[in-house]
Amino acid sequence: MLGRAIDKGIIELSVTDIRDYTADKHNRVDDTPYGGGAGMVMQVQPIIDACRSSGYGGPVLYMSPRGEILTGAMAKELSEMPEITILCGHYEGVDQRVLDMLDAREVSIGDYVLTGGELPAMVLVDTVARFIEGVLSGEESVMNESIYSGLLEYPQYSKPREYEGEQVPEILLSGNHGEIDLWRWEQSLALTRERRPDLFEEYLKKPMKLTKRERAILNKYR
Ligand code: ADE
């Protein structure tokens, strides 16, 4: 999806290798931490020079397990910026002065630690891109705005109708799109309430214009 969006000129990505900017004669970009301790710290000079030379723009996001957790709301906010810069750390982290000088916002993709920031950066780029117009097909982007948004996805089925005795729910074969939409919505409500009560509570707070039928369904789960 991202490859296609790049080909269509909807988004543009460029990658800068910090090592290309080191002033160290041995090409080093890291050194031991002041104050002692394990591991290596990425140094300030190569990162700042890499940023300045690459003409970076927009807010700087630093991928780090100590950052605020990436959410859909954050991704949407970032998608509205014309440009963002993502700094991927490695080793034990980067010199704090980098983060101070670039006024970096620290972002984590979850409560687990990876060996570097590159995979988290790709996760962030992917989820931000989904909010940019033209990246998803029309149908998918409509889903983002519908009464389904904020809920877990309903179960999907495809051909065949029956597989080793396992049937596709009858309603999906009915051709009645109004009823199918209600069924799917109800499935999403039930799944979300069971698996993610936190999301369900948030969903209930959203202002929604519901029909009588929809309200009756929602009240069953409230
Ligand atoms: N770098 C290492 N672990 C990370 C995480 N969980 N999120 C973002 N960046 C990271």
Residues whose N, C-alpha, C, O or C-beta is under 5 A from the ligand:
A	BS01	ADE	M63 S64 P65 V107 S108 I109 G110 Y112 V113 L114 T115 G116 G117 P120
